[in-house]
Amino acid sequence: MNEKNMENTPYICVKALEKGVSIIGVTRGEVTKIHHTEKLDKGEVLIAQFTTNTSAIKIRGEAEIYTQFGTIQSENFEKE
């Protein structure tokens, strides 16, 4: 994918609502692999883009996720 095509790929924005929120980038292709991880502290924000390498993003912990489809809030089930 060239830079011109990258202009139209979706972004998400993740805002951590607690310390230690994990964001995990997952590859596309025949074998799915984790290729990138980030840890966010409370209040930190990460903007991520889906690319030719990233087909999914996993978020673990309490966070607000802003997408082109709206806002989603993840939960931390370990607290229950």
N, C-alpha and C positions, 0 to 999 in steps of 0.2 A: 504494500500500500504506500503510495507516495504522499507527500505533505499536503497536496491539494485535496486528496480524498480524506485526510485526517480531519479536515475542517468540519465534516458532517458526522463524525462519530460521537456517540453520546458521552456525556460527562455525568458524574455524580459528585455530590458534595457531602461529606460526612462530618458531623459535629459531635464530638465525644461529650456525653453527659456524665461520665464518670472516669476515673483514672484507669488506664490500662485497656482501653478499647483496642482490639486487634482488627486490622484490615489486611486481608489476604488476597492477593491477585492469583488467579488460576489461568493456566494456559488453555489454548484450544488445540485441536488436532486429535490424532489417533490415541495418544496417551495424555491424559489430563494430569498436570503437575502444578504444584505451587511454585511460582517464580518470584514472588515479592511479598514481603510482610512489613507492616508498619504498626507501631504502638502509639496511641494518642493518649494524652492526659486530658483531664476534664477541661472543657472549653476549647481545646485545640480543634482545628478544622483541616481536613485533607480534601483536595479536589483531585479526582481520578478520572481517567479517560479509558474507555474501552478501545482496544487497538487490535491489530492483526495477531498479537501475542496474547492479549488478555480477553478472555471470553466471559469470565465471571469474577465477581468480587464477593468474598465472604466477610461478614462483619460480625465480630463476637464482642458482646458487651452492650451497655446501654448507650445508644447513639440516635441522633436524628439524621436521616438520609434524605437528601433533596435530589430529586430526579426530574426529568422532563415530564413525568407522569404525576408528580405530586410529592408529598412528604410522607415518609414512613418512619416510625420509631421502633427501634429494636429494643429488646428487653434482655436483662441479665437474669437468667433462670437460676443461677447459682445462689442468689440472694434469698430465694424462697425457702 
